[in-house]
Amino acid sequence: MVRPYFVYYRAREMIALNSRAIRGVSYDSNTATLTIWFTSGEQGYDYYNVPAHVYDGLLKASSHGSYFNHYIRDQYAA
C-alpha cells in the first residue's frame, strides 16, 4: 500500500503593524526569513537571511516604513 506524502510547514503568525506602508510581518527564526505584507497588496514578500536583530528593529521602529526602506529593502534577497 502506498501512503500519500504530506509536507507540513510550520505556520508563522503575522504580526499586524500600525503603519501606512506595512500591514504586517512574520519571521521564521529557523530560516531567517522575514515576510512582509504591504498595505498596497495582498501577497507577502519574503526576505532571506535577515538577522533577528533587524526583525526586532522593524518591530520597535517608530516608522516601520522608513526602517524597511533603510535597513531591509535592497539589503536582503527577496
Residue pairs with C-beta under 8 A, 6 or more apart in sequence:
10 28
10 30
12 26
12 27
12 28
12 35
13 26
14 24
14 25
14 26
14 35
14 37
14 44
15 24
15 25
15 26
15 59
16 23
16 24
17 23
17 24
17 25
17 59
17 64
18 64
19 39
19 63
19 64
19 65
20 39
20 65
21 38
21 39
21 40
21 64
21 65
21 68
22 36
22 37
22 38
22 39
22 64
22 65
22 68
23 37
23 38
23 39
24 36
24 37
25 34
25 35
25 36
25 37
25 55
25 58
25 59
26 34
26 35
26 44
27 33
27 34
27 35
27 50
27 52
27 55
28 35
29 52
31 48
32 48
32 49
32 50
32 51
32 52
33 46
33 47
33 48
33 50
34 46
34 47
34 50
34 54
34 55
34 58
34 72
34 76
35 44
35 45
35 46
35 47
36 44
36 45
36 47
36 68
36 72
37 43
37 44
37 45
38 45
45 78
46 78
47 72
47 76
47 77
47 78
48 76
48 77
48 78
49 76
49 77
50 72
50 76
54 71
54 72
57 67
57 71
58 64
58 67
58 68
58 71
58 72
61 67
